[in-house]
Amino acid sequence: MAKWRRLLLPAALLAVVIALGLWYTRPLDLYGLGLEQTPDDISVTIRRSEGGTADSAQRSLRLVRREAGFDSLLQQLEGLSFRRSPLEPLLRVVPGLAELGSQSAAVEGQAYQIIVSLAAGESGSWDFTLQYSPHGWRYGTQGRPAELPLYPAGPDPALALGDALWALAAE
């Protein structure tokens, strides 16, 4: 009986940690990740390169509410869904820790680097930033750079989002 009692507390703690980890890594949209209000301003910088070459081209786009294309872009961004890393609370305390396990990804074919910044109202600062590179997705909220890792909660939307943003920025 005493042996069971000694094992019960660690087993219960492990079950709680696993349950919290599953809850924390559930799929979230941009609002669940920290975007507090519907944005009024969207800024996009996108770089496209062909895999393995140094040749790249860059385009930028900035849309404010009631401009053509704003609502469709916002709808596409709101449709994104990501999972947070279960280590994110630790990464918030020790920011440089995220780079320890990162590796360079070999890029084949067309690749994008995407930076999307969103702001609500006329605060003058960006409330939410979403970044993609071949190294993966990252995000940040106001006052915190985009350094926290994200993982798509389904098929990776990077190529489709990159194609759409590239075409939109060309208009």
ZIKA-V276776 format. One record per residue. N is the residue number from 0. SS is DSSP state (2 for helix, 1 for strand, 0 for the rest). PHI is phi in whole degrees, 0 to 359 (none if undefined). D_FIRST is the distance of its C-alpha to the first C-alpha in Angstrom with 2 decimals. Layout:
N_SS_PHI_D_FIRST ; N_SS_PHI_D_FIRST
This chain:
0_0_none_0.00 ; 1_2_294_3.82 ; 2_2_295_5.41 ; 3_2_297_5.28 ; 4_2_294_6.42 ; 5_2_292_8.92 ; 6_2_276_10.17 ; 7_2_294_10.63 ; 8_2_296_13.40 ; 9_2_299_15.40 ; 10_2_294_15.27 ; 11_2_294_16.46 ; 12_2_296_19.11 ; 13_2_297_20.26 ; 14_2_297_20.69 ; 15_2_294_22.70 ; 16_2_298_24.83 ; 17_2_296_25.61 ; 18_2_298_26.53 ; 19_2_295_28.74 ; 20_2_297_30.34 ; 21_2_295_31.23 ; 22_2_294_32.65 ; 23_2_293_34.59 ; 24_0_265_36.14 ; 25_0_295_37.30 ; 26_0_297_41.06 ; 27_1_227_43.26 ; 28_0_269_47.01 ; 29_2_297_49.04 ; 30_2_291_48.40 ; 31_2_291_44.64 ; 32_2_277_45.05 ; 33_0_140_46.95 ; 34_0_287_50.45 ; 35_0_274_50.77 ; 36_0_229_54.11 ; 37_0_296_56.35 ; 38_0_290_58.43 ; 39_0_252_62.17 ; 40_1_217_62.85 ; 41_1_233_61.73 ; 42_1_241_62.74 ; 43_1_231_62.30 ; 44_1_238_63.14 ; 45_1_225_62.89 ; 46_1_241_63.82 ; 47_1_241_64.38 ; 48_1_222_64.80 ; 49_1_268_65.30 ; 50_0_311_62.64 ; 51_0_81_63.45 ; 52_0_248_66.57 ; 53_0_274_67.24 ; 54_0_288_69.30 ; 55_1_213_67.76 ; 56_1_233_69.08 ; 57_1_230_67.76 ; 58_1_226_68.26 ; 59_1_230_67.33 ; 60_1_209_67.17 ; 61_1_223_66.76 ; 62_1_235_66.71 ; 63_1_245_66.57 ; 64_0_309_65.93 ; 65_0_77_68.82 ; 66_0_272_70.08 ; 67_0_300_70.50 ; 68_0_92_67.40 ; 69_2_298_65.03 ; 70_2_296_63.35 ; 71_2_291_62.91 ; 72_2_294_61.47 ; 73_2_299_59.08 ; 74_2_298_58.00 ; 75_2_295_57.35 ; 76_2_292_55.29 ; 77_2_293_53.31 ; 78_0_280_52.46 ; 79_0_288_50.63 ; 80_0_222_46.84 ; 81_1_227_44.60 ; 82_1_248_41.00 ; 83_1_274_40.03 ; 84_0_287_38.20 ; 85_0_294_34.53 ; 86_0_269_35.59 ; 87_2_304_38.35 ; 88_2_302_36.82 ; 89_2_289_36.77 ; 90_2_293_40.29 ; 91_2_291_41.58 ; 92_2_277_40.65 ; 93_0_239_41.84 ; 94_2_301_44.71 ; 95_2_291_45.87 ; 96_2_296_42.55 ; 97_2_296_43.64 ; 98_2_280_46.44 ; 99_0_299_44.34 ; 100_0_264_43.22 ; 101_0_281_46.44 ; 102_0_230_48.77 ; 103_0_287_52.32 ; 104_0_257_52.75 ; 105_0_288_55.62 ; 106_0_252_57.86 ; 107_0_241_59.77 ; 108_0_74_62.25 ; 109_1_281_62.62 ; 110_1_225_60.14 ; 111_1_239_59.86 ; 112_1_237_58.75 ; 113_1_234_58.31 ; 114_1_232_57.96 ; 115_1_242_57.77 ; 116_1_242_57.91 ; 117_1_235_57.66 ; 118_1_223_58.83 ; 119_0_250_59.00 ; 120_0_71_61.88 ; 121_0_247_64.14 ; 122_0_289_61.62 ; 123_0_84_63.32 ; 124_0_228_60.05 ; 125_0_278_57.90 ; 126_0_275_54.78 ; 127_1_207_53.09 ; 128_1_229_53.78 ; 129_1_239_52.73 ; 130_1_233_53.62 ; 131_1_227_53.64 ; 132_1_216_54.67 ; 133_0_302_53.99 ; 134_0_279_51.01 ; 135_1_129_49.38 ; 136_1_267_49.10 ; 137_1_215_48.60 ; 138_1_215_48.94 ; 139_1_211_49.51 ; 140_1_245_50.06 ; 141_0_309_52.62 ; 142_0_82_52.77 ; 143_0_232_50.42 ; 144_0_297_51.95 ; 145_0_286_50.84 ; 146_0_233_48.25 ; 147_1_270_45.05 ; 148_1_287_44.42 ; 149_1_229_44.39 ; 150_1_228_43.83 ; 151_1_304_45.75 ; 152_0_267_43.72 ; 153_0_166_45.77 ; 154_0_299_48.85 ; 155_0_296_50.16 ; 156_0_275_52.95 ; 157_2_301_54.67 ; 158_2_293_57.59 ; 159_2_295_58.40 ; 160_2_294_58.11 ; 161_2_300_60.17 ; 162_2_299_62.86 ; 163_2_294_63.08 ; 164_2_293_63.22 ; 165_2_298_65.76 ; 166_2_294_68.01 ; 167_2_294_67.67 ; 168_2_290_68.50 ; 169_2_281_71.63 ; 170_0_287_73.10
